[in-house]
Amino acid sequence: MGTGDKIHADSGDPESLSARPSTYERIRNAPTDFHIVARAANEASAESGTHHGRVGPSPRRAARRLAGVDWHAYAECYDLLCSVNPAYRELLTEFGNFVRGAGLRQGAEILDLGGGTGNFFSLGLPRQIAVSSRLIHLDSDSRMVSIAQRKYDEQQLQVRTIRRDAHTFVFPAASLDCILSVNALYAMPNPVAVLRKAFHWLRPGGRLFLVNLGRVLDSADWRAFLLRTNVRDLGVVRALRILLTDGRVIARANERIADAQRVGQFWTHSTEEFGTTLQHLGYELDEIRPVYRGYSDLVIAHKPSVVGPSEHPATPGDLDDRYV
Ligand SMILES: C[S@@+](CC[C@H](N)C(=O)[O-])C[C@H]1O[C@@H](n2cnc3c(N)ncnc32)[C@H](O)[C@@H]1O
């Protein structure tokens, strides 16, 4: 499949709809770059005015989709998630539990890929492990990185922060002991290429802690959940005040994310699809299950000590050519 190829628009008849492969199947069956698939899907839905058999978006909604997610704006109130979203706090606990049992050596190199405002190192990582490891935080958004840096400085945590796109940055092969990435891959243009690079960077036996948003965010469902849990914890007035001020920026970002997921600009997958993709890349899965109220998947995996020739990851130069 070349860059000029397109995924054909839905014909609308039920038979062709049920026969139509999912986005995941298309990626698996016709290996190609994720952004090419996404662009093709966008073109197809733009041409037909429909997407997945539904009536096309309003012009306002379509314009919003094109704008994508403004991580820079989101960064300012991102940390509200720590106080208002119990599902986010659970992910921090999951990471803490994982890392306590991961058996990382003294001086282990740990990378947070798409680390955002640095919550997983500053709040999730037990202090003892944080100070005995070499921490690296990579994120493409400057405001996310500067907020993270401020936290690390406040906590006197030594972290190498890197503001770069995960697709273009290169670590030495087999140099990292552990890579974590939480709800960041889905937003990258070529998440599989990034996962393949991550495999290359891990030492044999190196650990992977991955959470990825796989299902389309349902804003109404999240609003109801956040309202319910915050009214219980904070009372009606405080909960409403928070959710109607900063909470609105988060809600707006979530709507943009959902729009991008619907048009195939962002990667969506089932738990099974996510696991299979990682296995194809050579990772050995230790644990896989839905988290984040079923919207994301958690994978704990490792790079095998001996990598067979068929499972060998692509060299950095090959990264953008093919899906596995
Ligand atoms: C939803 S936030 C998650 C942040 C953090 N992992 C957390 O859970 O708190 C997604 C992050 O991915 C980053 N990101 C998106 N695309 C990226 C890319 N191509 N390279 C590096 N970071 C990226 C964004 O800047 C943002 O900080």
The ligand as an SDF file (V2000), in Angstrom:
LIG
                    3D

 27 29  0  0  0  0  0  0  0  0999 V2000
   -2.3640   12.6330   27.8550 C   0  0  0  0  0  0  0  0  0  0  0  0
   -0.7290   13.2250   28.0680 S   0  0  0  0  0  0  0  0  0  0  0  0
   -0.0340   11.9910   29.1430 C   0  0  0  0  0  0  0  0  0  0  0  0
    1.0790   12.5580   30.0030 C   0  0  0  0  0  0  0  0  0  0  0  0
    1.6380   11.6090   31.0550 C   0  0  0  0  0  0  0  0  0  0  0  0
    2.1260   10.3830   30.4780 N   0  0  0  0  0  0  0  0  0  0  0  0
    0.6000   11.3180   32.1000 C   0  0  0  0  0  0  0  0  0  0  0  0
   -0.0920   10.2910   31.9780 O   0  0  0  0  0  0  0  0  0  0  0  0
    0.4640   12.0970   33.0220 O   0  0  0  0  0  0  0  0  0  0  0  0
    0.0080   12.8320   26.5030 C   0  0  0  0  0  0  0  0  0  0  0  0
    1.4380   13.4020   26.3700 C   0  0  0  0  0  0  0  0  0  0  0  0
    2.0200   12.8730   25.1830 O   0  0  0  0  0  0  0  0  0  0  0  0
    2.8540   13.8870   24.6410 C   0  0  0  0  0  0  0  0  0  0  0  0
    3.0820   13.5870   23.2280 N   0  0  0  0  0  0  0  0  0  0  0  0
    2.1570   13.5390   22.2320 C   0  0  0  0  0  0  0  0  0  0  0  0
    2.7630   13.2420   21.0700 N   0  0  0  0  0  0  0  0  0  0  0  0
    4.0840   13.0820   21.3380 C   0  0  0  0  0  0  0  0  0  0  0  0
    5.2200   12.7610   20.5500 C   0  0  0  0  0  0  0  0  0  0  0  0
    5.1070   12.5470   19.2240 N   0  0  0  0  0  0  0  0  0  0  0  0
    6.4350   12.6810   21.1430 N   0  0  0  0  0  0  0  0  0  0  0  0
    6.5480   12.8950   22.4830 C   0  0  0  0  0  0  0  0  0  0  0  0
    5.5040   13.2070   23.2780 N   0  0  0  0  0  0  0  0  0  0  0  0
    4.2880   13.2940   22.7270 C   0  0  0  0  0  0  0  0  0  0  0  0
    2.0250   15.1590   24.8740 C   0  0  0  0  0  0  0  0  0  0  0  0
    2.8150   16.3180   24.7730 O   0  0  0  0  0  0  0  0  0  0  0  0
    1.4780   14.9190   26.2570 C   0  0  0  0  0  0  0  0  0  0  0  0
    2.3200   15.4400   27.2430 O   0  0  0  0  0  0  0  0  0  0  0  0
  1  2  1  0
  2  3  1  0
  2 10  1  0
  3  4  1  0
  4  5  1  0
  5  6  1  0
  5  7  1  0
  7  8  2  0
  7  9  1  0
 10 11  1  0
 11 12  1  0
 11 26  1  0
 12 13  1  0
 13 14  1  0
 13 24  1  0
 14 15  1  0
 14 23  1  0
 15 16  2  0
 16 17  1  0
 17 18  1  0
 17 23  2  0
 18 19  1  0
 18 20  2  0
 20 21  1  0
 21 22  2  0
 22 23  1  0
 24 25  1  0
 24 26  1  0
 26 27  1  0
M  CHG  2   2   1   9  -1
M  END
$$$$
